[in-house]
Amino acid sequence: MNWRGVYAIYRFEMARTGRTLLQSIVSPVISTTLYFVVFGSAIGSRITDVGGVSYGAFIVPGLIMLSLLTQSLSNAAFGIYFPRFIGTIYEILSAPVSAFEITLGYVGAAATKSLMLGVIILATASFFVPLEIAHPLAMLFFMVLTCFGFSLFGFIIGIWADNFEKLQLIPLLVITPLVFLGGSFYSIDMLPDVWRTVSLFNPVLYLVSGFRWSFYEIADVSPLVSLTAITFFLGACLMIVWLIFKTGYRIRA
C-alpha cells in the first residue's frame, strides 16, 4: 500500500478546500441555515411536533443529510473530473499508485470535506433548537457511510461526465429532488397510503430515516434496513469503480 501516494492526492484535494473556503464551507452552511430558518419558521408554526419531536429539531437530520449527499457528490465529481479535463490524470495513472489508492485519495478527501461540513451544520443547528443525539456512535457511523458512499458515486459521475453540464446533471436533477421527497422535512406517515408506498422506492428515504433514528429513535423504516441499504449502495459503487479502472472507461482513452 503506497500511503505516501494516497496522502499526496488527499493533501492536494484538501488544499483546494482551503483555497475555495467561501464556496466549499461557508456557502453550504449559509444555505442550510436559510433552509432551517425558512422551513422551521414557516412550516414549524403549523406543525408543532412530529413523533413527539419539535418540527425544528425534526428537520435537522434531513438538512444535514441534504448537505452530506450534495457536497459529497460535487466534491468527488469535480475532484476527478478536473484532472481529466486538463490532462493531469495521465500523470497520476503513470505514477506508482494503484487504482484503489487513487480512489482512496480522491474519495477520502471528498468524504472528509463533507464530514467537516456536516459537523459544522450540526453545531450551527444547536444554536436554534435543542438537539438530542440518542446514539452518537450510530449517527457518526451513518455520516461516514453516507459520505463515503456518495463520494464514490460522485467519483463515478466525474469519470462519466465529459463536460461541466453533465457534471451537474445528476446532482441537480436526480439527487436533490430525491432528498426533498425522501422525508427530509416530513415523515412519510403524514402522507396518504399511495404516496407512502411510492416513497418507499426512494433510496434516500432509508438514509434520512436511519440518520434521524440515531438522533430521536424515530424512523420511517427500520434502522437495520437503512444500514443494509447504504451498505449495498456502497458496495455497488465500489464494484463500478473497480470496473472503470479495469476497463479504462473514459480514463485511458
NUNUVEX-124980 format. One record per residue: residue number from 0; residue in three letters; z, x, y negated of N, C-alpha, C, CB in turn. Coordinates in pm, whole numbers, plus 50000, padded with zeros to 5 digits. Atoms other than C-alpha are relative to their C-alpha. Last residue first. Glycine has a CB too. Example, Ala and Ser with C-alpha at 12.3 -4.5 7.8 and 13.67 -1.06 7.14 Angstrom:
2
REC   n res   nup neast nnorth  caup caeast canorth   cup ceast cnorth  cbup cbeast cbnorth
REC   1 SER 49994 49918  50119 50714  51367   50106 50073 49923  49891 49858  50041   49954
REC   0 ALA 50000 50089  50119 50780  51230   50450 50000 50090  49880 50125  49901   49997
END
This chain:
253
REC   n res   nup neast nnorth  caup caeast canorth   cup ceast cnorth  cbup cbeast cbnorth
REC 252 ALA 50139 50025  50039 47618  49113   49303 49975 50057  49862 49968  49849   50002
REC 251 ARG 50082 49881  49975 47939  49283   49421 49855 49980  49956 50004  50036   50149
REC 250 ILE 49927 49880  50039 48176  49030   49268 49910 50122  50013 50127  50018   50085
REC 249 ARG 49998 49985  50146 47994  48697   49266 50085 50119  49953 50053  49873   49937
REC 248 TYR 50052 50111  50080 48077  48646   49638 50025 50023  49851 50064  49868   50046
REC 247 GLY 50046 49945  50126 48144  48987   49793 49944 49895  49906 49897  50104   50025
REC 246 THR 50143 50024  50017 48156  48830   50142 49944 50062  49872 49972  49851   50000
REC 245 LYS 50070 49964  49877 48492  48973   50245 49849 49987  49985 50049  49912   50115
REC 244 PHE 50010 49855  49993 48625  48969   49890 49925 50044  50126 50139  50064   49997
REC 243 ILE 50076 49950  50117 48546  48601   49845 49981 50151  50009 50072  49963   49868
REC 242 LEU 50142 50020  49972 48659  48512   50199 49914 50054  49885 49970  49852   50022
REC 241 TRP 50038 49906  49894 49002  48665   50134 49850 49990  50031 50083  49973   50129
REC 240 VAL 50008 49868  50064 49028  48474   49806 49958 50105  50102 50135  50039   49935
REC 239 ILE 50122 49997  50080 48946  48150   49990 49982 50136  49932 50002  49888   49895
REC 238 MET 50114 49993  49909 49211  48217   50255 49869 50008  49922 49999  49878   50093
REC 237 LEU 50004 49864  49944 49475  48294   49992 49880 50018  50093 50131  50029   50077
REC 236 CYS 50051 49911  50105 49387  47971   49810 49991 50144  50050 50090  49993   49876
REC 235 ALA 50143 50026  50015 49431  47769   50130 49937 50092  49896 49975  49854   49963
REC 234 GLY 50070 49941  49887 49768  47932   50199 49849 49981  49991 50051  49940   50129
REC 233 LEU 49993 49855  50015 49896  47849   49851 49923 50070  50111 50146  50046   49998
REC 232 PHE 50092 49966  50109 49777  47488   49884 49995 50152  49979 50043  49930   49870
REC 231 PHE 50136 50015  49947 49949  47456   50224 49897 50040  49894 49976  49854   50045
REC 230 THR 50020 49888  49908 50271  47594   50077 49860 49997  50059 50105  49997   50113
REC 229 ILE 50027 49881  50081 50242  47353   49783 49980 50123  50088 50115  50024   49900
REC 228 ALA 50126 50012  50073 50202  47054   50014 49968 50127  49922 50006  49880   49905
REC 227 THR 50111 49982  49906 50476  47158   50258 49867 49998  49928 50003  49891   50108
REC 226 LEU 50003 49858  49962 50725  47202   49975 49885 50029  50095 50133  50040   50065
REC 225 SER 50045 49924  50117 50640  46858   49836 49988 50148  50034 50097  49981   49882
REC 224 VAL 50145 50024  50009 50672  46701   50182 49942 50078  49882 49970  49848   49984
REC 223 LEU 50060 49924  49891 51014  46864   50219 49848 49983  50001 50059  49956   50135
REC 222 PRO 50012 49858  50040 51114  46737   49876 49936 50086  50108 50138  50057   49965
REC 221 SER 49899 49912  49943 51037  46381   49998 49980 50145  49953 49995  49994   50153
REC 220 VAL 50027 49970  49859 50821  46178   49764 50106 50098  50049 49855  50059   50020
REC 219 ASP 50093 50104  49956 50885  46005   49431 49961 50019  50145 49876  49998   49912
REC 218 ALA 50136 49957  49970 51190  46222   49370 49917 49880  50044 49999  50110   50109
REC 217 ILE 50082 50121  49990 51544  46203   49238 49856 50045  50017 50017  49908   49873
REC 216 GLU 49994 50057  49865 51789  46486   49305 49936 49862  50008 50144  49993   50048
REC 215 TYR 49918 50122  50002 51823  46548   48929 50018 49935  50137 49940  49901   49907
REC 214 PHE 49919 50025  50120 51692  46900   48867 50101 49888  50025 49910  49966   49881
REC 213 SER 49910 49885  50015 51561  47024   49205 50090 49986  49877 49919  50130   49991
REC 212 TRP 49888 50015  49906 51422  46674   49262 50100 50115  49984 49950  49995   50145
REC 211 ARG 49903 50090  50063 51211  46710   48946 50122 49979  50091 49934  49863   49968
REC 210 PHE 49936 49926  50109 51037  47016   49097 50106 49913  49932 49895  50045   49896
REC 209 GLY 49908 49901  49943 50968  46833   49421 50075 50077  49893 49924  50096   50088
REC 208 SER 49890 50070  49933 50823  46533   49238 50102 50098  50058 49946  49911   50110
REC 207 VAL 49910 50054  50102 50613  46741   48999 50123 49936  50065 49927  49898   49912
REC 206 LEU 49940 49887  50070 50458  46943   49282 50103 49951  49899 49892  50083   49929
REC 205 TYR 49905 49938  49909 50401  46640   49503 50069 50120  49936 49930  50044   50129
REC 204 LEU 49881 50084  49987 50241  46442   49221 50107 50068  50084 49963  49864   50063
REC 203 VAL 49904 49954  50100 50001  46732   49155 50129 49919  50007 49940  49990   49859
REC 202 PRO 49920 49886  49950 49823  46658   49483 50106 50047  49901 49910  50116   50034
REC 201 ASN 50004 49899  50105 49712  46309   49364 50088 50118  50044 50049  49941   49863
REC 200 PHE 50112 49911  49970 49646  46102   49676 49984 50109  49894 49870  49921   50012
REC 199 LEU 49961 49914  49887 49991  45944   49650 49889 50095  50042 50041  49915   50118
REC 198 SER 49932 49881  50050 49891  45815   49307 50039 50096  50111 50124  49961   49922
REC 197 VAL 50102 49908  50050 49643  45575   49466 50064 50131  49954 49921  49935   49883
REC 196 THR 50069 49944  49884 49924  45413   49665 49894 50101  49959 49935  49889   50083
REC 195 ARG 49903 49911  49936 50134  45368   49352 49936 50067  50121 50127  49922   50041
REC 194 TRP 50006 49872  50070 49827  45232   49177 50102 50098  50054 50021  49979   49851
REC 193 VAL 50133 49939  49981 49791  44954   49435 49995 50138  49937 49890  49911   49941
REC 192 ASP 50016 49945  49864 50163  44877   49453 49868 50073  50019 50012  49889   50102
REC 191 PRO 50031 50102  49899 50200  44834   49075 49971 50066  50135 49880  49914   49956
REC 190 LEU 50138 50046  49993 50352  45133   48893 49986 49884  50097 49907  50114   50040
REC 189 MET 50021 50090  50113 50716  45192   48792 49860 49939  50004 50022  50074   49868
REC 188 ASP 49935 50126  49966 50791  45341   49136 49984 49897  49890 50148  50022   50028
REC 187 ILE 50102 50089  49945 50532  45605   49040 50061 49869  50049 49927  50070   50116
REC 186 SER 49984 50006  49855 50799  45756   48817 49896 49904  50056 50145  49956   50040
REC 185 TYR 49953 50127  49944 50691  45841   48465 50023 50016  50149 49899  49885   49971
REC 184 PHE 49930 50075  50104 50600  46127   48232 50054 49866  50049 49909  49979   49883
REC 183 SER 49932 49908  50091 50491  46394   48481 50086 49926  49899 49898  50086   49927
REC 182 GLY 49858 50030  50013 50418  46137   48750 50075 50093  49909 50064  50001   50132
REC 181 GLY 49922 49959  49883 50086  46282   48863 50149 49978  49985 49975  50143   50029
REC 180 LEU 49995 50114  49909 49854  46100   48623 50085 50029  50124 49859  49961   50043
REC 179 PHE 49956 50118  50075 49919  46343   48337 50013 49878  50090 49901  49970   49887
REC 178 VAL 49860 49981  50039 49902  46637   48577 50052 49877  49928 50016  50125   49911
REC 177 LEU 49918 50017  49881 49581  46512   48740 50149 50014  49968 49960  50101   50108
REC 176 PRO 49986 50142  49967 49423  46468   48396 50087 49975  50123 49864  49939   50023
REC 175 THR 49921 50069  50101 49511  46831   48308 50010 49850  50024 49942  50025   49862
REC 174 ILE 49857 49974  49986 49385  46974   48638 50084 49922  49900 50027  50148   49985
REC 173 VAL 49942 50035  49870 49040  46814   48654 50152 50014  50000 49940  50087   50109
REC 172 LEU 50051 50127  49949 48854  46803   48322 50061 49956  50132 49853  50009   50016
REC 171 LEU 49999 50109  50098 49040  47066   48121 49964 49866  50062 49903  50031   49889
REC 170 PRO 49869 50024  50063 49144  47316   48391 50002 49878  49908 50043  50122   49922
REC 169 ILE 49904 50057  49905 48821  47262   48591 50138 49980  49938 50012  50089   50123
REC 168 LEU 50042 50129  49946 48576  47312   48305 50106 49936  50088 49872  50016   50078
REC 167 GLN 49910 50104  50049 48748  47587   48106 49974 49865  50064 49987  49988   49850
REC 166 LEU 49864 49948  49990 48593  47885   48289 50102 49894  49960 50016  50125   49913
REC 165 LYS 49951 50030  49866 48275  47684   48334 50144 50047  50019 49909  50066   50105
REC 164 GLU 49989 50145  49988 48225  47690   47958 50055 49961  50137 49864  49934   49976
REC 163 PHE 49870 50043  50053 48304  48063   47937 50019 49849  50009 50015  50046   49856
REC 162 ASN 50000 50006  50146 48014  48154   48165 50135 49944  49954 49882  49913   49947
REC 161 ASP 50097 49900  50050 47952  48254   48529 49980 49987  49850 49866  49984   50072
REC 160 ALA 50063 50029  50129 48260  48086   48671 49903 50110  49961 50107  49982   49892
REC 159 TRP 50108 50101  49987 48329  48132   49044 49923 49982  49869 50058  49866   50044
REC 158 ILE 50109 49937  49925 48528  48455   49004 49880 49905  50010 50047  50041   50141
REC 157 GLY 50052 49889  50080 48749  48315   48728 49887 50074  50070 50111  50096   49968
REC 156 ILE 50084 50058  50106 48787  47988   48921 49937 50111  49917 50083  49907   49910
REC 155 ILE 50122 50049  49935 48914  48179   49227 49904 49943  49896 50034  49891   50107
REC 154 PHE 50074 49879  49961 49165  48371   49014 49867 49960  50064 50084  50087   50099
REC 153 GLY 50066 49952  50120 49273  48038   48863 49917 50124  50026 50101  50027   49893
REC 152 PHE 50108 50095  50025 49345  47906   49213 49922 50040  49874 50057  49856   49984
REC 151 LEU 50105 49973  49901 49543  48220   49287 49881 49908  49979 50056  49984   50143
REC 150 SER 50061 49874  50046 49734  48170   48962 49891 50043  50097 50107  50111   49987
REC 149 PHE 50102 50034  50098 49781  47809   49073 49943 50124  49931 50057  49905   49896
REC 148 GLY 50106 50084  49944 49957  47909   49393 49889 49973  49900 50058  49869   50050
REC 147 PHE 50088 49917  49916 50150  48199   49239 49885 49918  50057 50080  50064   50113
REC 146 CYS 50066 49898  50081 50289  47988   48955 49904 50085  50083 50104  50090   49932
REC 145 THR 50101 50064  50084 50361  47689   49178 49922 50102  49919 50066  49899   49906
REC 144 LEU 50111 50042  49914 50537  47898   49442 49888 49938  49918 50049  49900   50105
REC 143 VAL 50071 49880  49952 50748  48075   49177 49880 49960  50086 50095  50090   50081
REC 142 MET 50070 49937  50112 50843  47753   49000 49916 50118  50047 50099  50045   49892
REC 141 PHE 50115 50084  50033 50927  47572   49324 49918 50062  49887 50045  49858   49962
REC 140 PHE 50093 49986  49890 51153  47860   49430 49873 49919  49974 50065  49955   50132
REC 139 LEU 50066 49871  50016 51322  47871   49089 49894 50020  50108 50102  50114   50006
REC 138 MET 50082 50008  50121 51400  47499   49110 49920 50129  49981 50088  49973   49876
REC 137 ALA 50118 50078  49964 51519  47536   49469 49906 49988  49881 50041  49859   50050
REC 136 LEU 50083 49914  49915 51752  47815   49359 49873 49928  50042 50079  50045   50124
REC 135 PRO 50070 49896  50078 51879  47606   49068 49912 50090  50084 50100  50084   49927
REC 134 HIS 50034 49895  49902 51957  47300   49284 49923 50111  49929 49916  49942   50120
REC 133 ALA 49919 50018  49880 52135  47032   49078 49979 50113  50100 49969  49867   50065
REC 132 ILE 50082 49939  49894 51995  47152   48747 50085 49999  50127 49954  50148   49963
REC 131 GLU 49925 49970  49878 52134  46922   48481 49903 50060  50101 50070  49872   50058
REC 130 LEU 50069 49980  49873 51995  46915   48130 50098 50026  50112 49902  50115   49990
REC 129 PRO 49912 49934  49904 52148  46766   47815 49932 50008  50137 50135  49924   50012
REC 128 VAL 49933 50093  49909 51858  46688   47581 50096 50078  50090 49896  49922   50087
REC 127 PHE 50031 50139  50032 51700  46849   47274 50078 49901  50088 49851  49976   50015
REC 126 PHE 49952 50029  50135 51841  47203   47270 49979 49853  49963 49929  50089   49899
REC 125 SER 49854 50016  49996 51810  47228   47649 50059 49972  49862 50065  50124   50059
REC 124 ALA 49968 50139  49970 51437  47168   47612 50150 49975  49999 49943  49961   50134
REC 123 THR 50026 50080  50120 51395  47506   47442 50040 49855  50021 49852  50009   49962
REC 122 ALA 49895 49969  50097 51564  47688   47732 49983 49918  49873 50001  50149   49966
REC 121 LEU 49875 50056  49947 51338  47514   47981 50114 50023  49903 50033  50061   50137
REC 120 ILE 50008 50145  50023 51034  47593   47765 50127 49932  50050 49877  49940   50070
REC 119 ILE 49986 50022  50145 51132  47962   47755 49999 49850  49969 49887  50071   49922
REC 118 VAL 49859 49976  50034 51189  47968   48133 50024 49974  49851 50041  50145   50036
REC 117 GLY 49920 50109  49946 50849  47810   48196 50146 50013  49964 49985  49993   50148
REC 116 LEU 50023 50116  50084 50677  48057   47962 50084 49881  50046 49852  49962   50000
REC 115 MET 49935 49975  50129 50829  48353   48140 49989 49878  49909 49938  50124   49931
REC 114 LEU 49856 50012  49976 50725  48205   48474 50078 50022  49871 50046  50100   50107
REC 113 SER 49969 50142  49989 50371  48155   48346 50148 49977  50023 49920  49937   50112
REC 112 LYS 50014 50062  50133 50345  48515   48227 50040 49853  50005 49855  50014   49949
REC 111 THR 49888 49954  50082 50481  48641   48559 49996 49938  49862 49999  50153   49989
REC 110 ALA 49883 50076  49960 50232  48428   48755 50123 50039  49918 50028  50022   50149
REC 109 ALA 50016 50138  50047 49939  48570   48558 50122 49916  50035 49874  49937   50062
REC 108 ALA 49986 50001  50146 50064  48927   48610 49989 49859  49945 49894  50089   49935
REC 107 GLY 49860 49973  50034 50119  48876   48983 50024 49997  49851 50042  50135   50056
REC 106 VAL 49925 50124  49977 49776  48713   49020 50147 50019  49964 49987  49955   50147
REC 105 TYR 50043 50104  50095 49598  49010   48861 50084 49873  50014 49852  49966   50022
REC 104 GLY 49982 49956  50138 49791  49284   49040 49967 49891  49899 49917  50121   49974
REC 103 LEU 49857 49998  50030 49823  49104   49373 50025 50040  49855 50073  50095   50094
REC 102 THR 49955 50138  50018 49452  49023   49378 50146 49996  49960 49979  49920   50129
REC 101 ILE 50062 50050  50123 49359  49386   49324 50049 49860  49969 49847  50002   50011
REC 100 GLU 49930 49936  50111 49610  49496   49589 49943 49957  49865 49992  50152   50013
REC  99 PHE 49867 50059  50012 49479  49244   49842 50075 50058  49880 50080  50024   50129
REC  98 ALA 50016 50133  50058 49120  49352   49777 50135 49932  49980 49910  49913   50089
REC  97 SER 50058 50100  49912 49221  49711   49843 49984 49867  49927 50087  49982   50125
REC  96 VAL 49911 50115  49987 49274  49985   49586 49929 49895  50085 50040  49941   49859
REC  95 PRO 49935 50006  49868 49118  50333   49591 50107 49890  50008 50063  50135   50034
REC  94 ALA 49872 49929  49995 48898  50264   49286 50063 49985  50138 50097  49947   49890
REC  93 SER 50025 49864  49948 48535  50160   49331 50127 50083  50007 49898  50071   49912
REC  92 LEU 50044 50009  49860 48621  49789   49303 49975 50138  50061 49873  49916   50009
REC  91 ILE 49884 50039  49918 48823  49855   48986 49961 49998  50147 50054  49862   49957
REC  90 GLU 49909 49885  50000 48537  50046   48824 50122 49970  50086 50043  50036   49856
REC  89 TYR 50054 49903  49904 48299  49770   48931 50083 50128  50004 49854  50034   49964
REC  88 ILE 49954 50036  49866 48517  49509   48759 49953 50101  50102 49952  49859   50038
REC  87 THR 49898 49904  49955 48454  49693   48431 50055 49966  50138 50113  50004   49900
REC  86 GLY 50045 49905  49900 48126  49502   48387 50103 50099  50049 49887  50075   49947
REC  85 ILE 50036 49874  50069 48195  49325   48056 49962 50111  50099 50118  50046   49913
REC  84 PHE 50089 50024  50114 48183  48973   48203 49955 50130  49935 50070  49911   49897
REC  83 ARG 50133 50030  49947 48329  49069   48541 49899 49988  49885 50003  49869   50082
REC  82 PRO 50056 49877  49942 48625  49238   48369 49862 49978  50062 50094  50056   50105
REC  81 PHE 50038 49907  50107 48663  48919   48157 49951 50134  50055 50118  50023   49906
REC  80 TYR 50134 50028  50052 48653  48680   48452 49957 50106  49898 49995  49860   49936
REC  79 ILE 50100 49944  49910 48949  48836   48639 49858 49977  49947 50014  49939   50141
REC  78 GLY 49968 49864  49962 49211  48792   48366 49895 50064  50088 50132  50004   50070
REC  77 PHE 50052 49909  50103 49043  48483   48221 50022 50145  50040 50067  49971   49865
REC  76 ALA 50145 50016  50008 49095  48289   48545 49941 50097  49898 49963  49855   49963
REC  75 ALA 50064 49932  49887 49444  48427   48606 49849 49993  49990 50047  49938   50131
REC  74 ASN 49970 49856  50003 49574  48339   48260 49927 50074  50111 50150  50023   50012
REC  73 SER 50076 49934  50107 49395  48002   48244 50025 50150  49997 50035  49939   49866
REC  72 LEU 50145 50007  49981 49515  47877   48582 49926 50083  49896 49953  49855   49994
REC  71 SER 50031 49918  49882 49874  47996   48549 49850 50004  50023 50072  49945   50124
REC  70 GLN 49994 49859  50041 49886  47854   48194 49971 50093  50118 50137  50033   49941
REC  69 THR 50111 49966  50090 49763  47509   48297 50000 50148  49962 50006  49915   49874
REC  68 LEU 50130 50016  49936 49987  47475   48601 49887 50047  49909 49978  49855   50039
REC  67 LEU 50016 49903  49891 50303  47620   48451 49861 49993  50059 50105  49976   50109
REC  66 SER 50024 49867  50056 50265  47426   48125 49976 50103  50109 50118  50043   49913
REC  65 LEU 50127 50005  50072 50226  47089   48297 49965 50137  49944 50005  49897   49886
REC  64 MET 50105 49989  49898 50509  47179   48537 49861 49996  49935 50014  49887   50103
REC  63 ILE 50000 49861  49953 50741  47243   48242 49888 50020  50102 50136  50037   50061
REC  62 LEU 50056 49917  50108 50642  46912   48087 49994 50146  50041 50083  49985   49872
REC  61 GLY 50143 50025  50009 50699  46727   48414 49933 50085  49894 49974  49855   49972
REC  60 PRO 50069 49932  49889 51038  46892   48466 49849 49980  49997 50054  49950   50133
REC  59 VAL 49995 49854  50013 51142  46787   48110 49934 50071  50118 50145  50045   49988
REC  58 ILE 50134 49943  50017 51020  46427   48142 50000 50152  49991 49936  49942   49876
REC  57 PHE 50087 50025  49885 51343  46292   48295 49866 50071  49987 49977  49850   50016
REC  56 ALA 49973 49899  49898 51566  46455   48032 49905 49986  50119 50145  49990   50049
REC  55 GLY 50025 49869  50059 51409  46253   47752 50022 50112  50099 50088  50020   49880
REC  54 TYR 50143 49972  49997 51397  45944   47973 49967 50138  49942 49924  49893   49924
REC  53 SER 50062 50035  50128 51769  45952   48038 49855 50044  49999 50076  50063   49883
REC  52 VAL 50015 49882  50086 51846  45986   48410 49934 49956  49870 49917  50113   50070
REC  51 GLY 49868 49958  50046 51982  45695   48617 49999 50122  49912 50087  50025   50116
REC  50 GLY 49918 49955  49886 51660  45659   48813 50136 50050  49959 49929  50107   50074
REC  49 VAL 50081 50012  49878 51460  45642   48491 50083 50056  50114 49862  50077   49987
REC  48 ASP 49976 49903  49893 51653  45580   48169 49907 49972  50116 50147  49997   50046
REC  47 THR 49871 49933  50020 51631  45413   47829 50027 50104  50107 50112  49898   49999
REC  46 ILE 49949 49978  49865 51262  45333   47836 50130 50078  49988 49895  50076   50091
REC  45 ARG 50027 50121  49923 51154  45177   47504 50052 50011  50143 49850  49972   50002
REC  44 SER 49935 50112  50069 51303  45434   47264 49980 49869  50075 49945  49987   49857
REC  43 GLY 49857 50001  49968 51215  45705   47515 50075 49888  49931 50062  50131   49961
REC  42 ILE 49980 50075  49876 50848  45612   47484 50148 49991  50035 49924  50066   50115
REC  41 ALA 50079 50122  49998 50805  45707   47119 50028 49916  50124 49853  50033   49993
REC  40 SER 49963 50092  50107 51089  45956   47083 49928 49867  50013 49969  50062   49865
REC  39 GLY 49857 50031  49993 51070  46144   47413 50042 49898  49897 50081  50126   49983
REC  38 PHE 49976 50087  49886 50692  46123   47427 50147 49958  50006 49959  50069   50129
REC  37 VAL 50078 50124  50012 50648  46255   47073 50031 49904  50115 49850  50031   49997
REC  36 VAL 49952 50079  50114 50931  46511   47076 49929 49866  49994 49979  50077   49869
REC  35 PHE 49864 50045  49974 50857  46641   47426 50050 49908  49888 50093  50120   50016
REC  34 TYR 50005 50101  49894 50485  46660   47373 50138 49939  50020 49948  50062   50132
REC  33 LEU 50057 50118  50063 50548  46842   47045 49986 49886  50101 49864  50032   49937
REC  32 THR 49893 50058  50082 50778  47086   47226 49951 49873  49930 50050  50102   49896
REC  31 THR 49910 50072  49910 50506  47143   47485 50115 49935  49925 50055  50096   50106
REC  30 SER 50069 50118  49948 50253  47228   47215 50091 49918  50091 49874  50042   50077
REC  29 ILE 50007 50098  50108 50498  47461   47038 49934 49871  50048 49923  50057   49880
REC  28 VAL 49864 50049  50022 50578  47643   47363 50001 49892  49892 50094  50115   49960
REC  27 PRO 49962 50096  49895 50208  47669   47454 50140 49942  49981 49993  50067   50135
REC  26 SER 50079 50123  50006 50126  47820   47109 50035 49901  50112 49853  50034   50007
REC  25 VAL 49954 50088  50109 50412  48072   47103 49926 49867  50000 49982  50070   49864
REC  24 ILE 49863 50051  49987 50352  48229   47444 50034 49895  49894 50098  50114   49991
REC  23 SER 49950 50003  49862 49992  48330   47512 50135 49932  50015 50009  50138   50053
REC  22 GLN 50081 50087  49915 49821  48245   47183 50063 49982  50138 49859  50055   50013
REC  21 LEU 50008 50133  50063 50083  48387   46949 49927 49901  50089 49930  50008   49864
REC  20 LEU 49873 50070  49984 50161  48679   47181 49994 49858  49944 50113  50078   49931
REC  19 THR 50035 50138  50035 49800  48792   47206 50123 49911  50014 49883  49947   50091
REC  18 ARG 50098 49996  50109 49856  49169   47201 49961 49860  49953 49876  50075   50044
REC  17 GLY 49936 49951  50121 50176  49138   47402 49906 50001  49881 50054  50138   50022
REC  16 THR 49913 50107  50049 50001  48922   47659 50068 50041  49871 50105  49964   50105
REC  15 ARG 50086 50094  50072 49726  49182   47693 50081 49883  49944 49890  49948   50092
REC  14 ALA 50017 49946  50135 49996  49435   47784 49912 49908  49917 49940  50141   50005
REC  13 MET 49880 50036  50076 50088  49215   48082 49990 50051  49857 50126  50056   50069
REC  12 GLU 50004 50143  50028 49730  49240   48211 50122 49955  49919 49994  49921   50130
REC  11 PHE 50109 50027  50094 49724  49618   48178 49995 49853  49962 49866  50043   50061
REC  10 ARG 49958 49956  50133 50067  49651   48339 49893 49973  49896 50035  50149   50001
REC   9 TYR 49895 50090  50049 49964  49444   48641 50041 50036  49856 50124  50005   50093
REC   8 ILE 50066 50127  50033 49641  49637   48693 50100 49904  49938 49936  49937   50126
REC   7 ALA 50092 49972  50110 49827  49970   48673 49928 49873  49956 49897  50108   50041
REC   6 TYR 49924 49997  50126 50113  49834   48884 49910 50026  49881 50109  50107   50007
REC   5 VAL 49957 50136  50031 49878  49741   49168 50070 49995  49865 50092  49945   50110
REC   4 GLY 50119 50074  50041 49716  50084   49156 50033 49857  49962 49897  50001   50110
REC   3 ARG 50038 49948  50132 50053  50258   49162 49878 49926  49946 49972  50151   50007
REC   2 TRP 49922 50068  50102 50167  50033   49445 49967 50049  49860 50149  50019   50027
REC   1 ASN 50013 49920  50121 49885  50152   49671 50073 49929  49885 49850  50024   49965
REC   0 MET 50000 50085  50120 50000  50000   50000 50000 50089  49875 50124  49904   49999
END
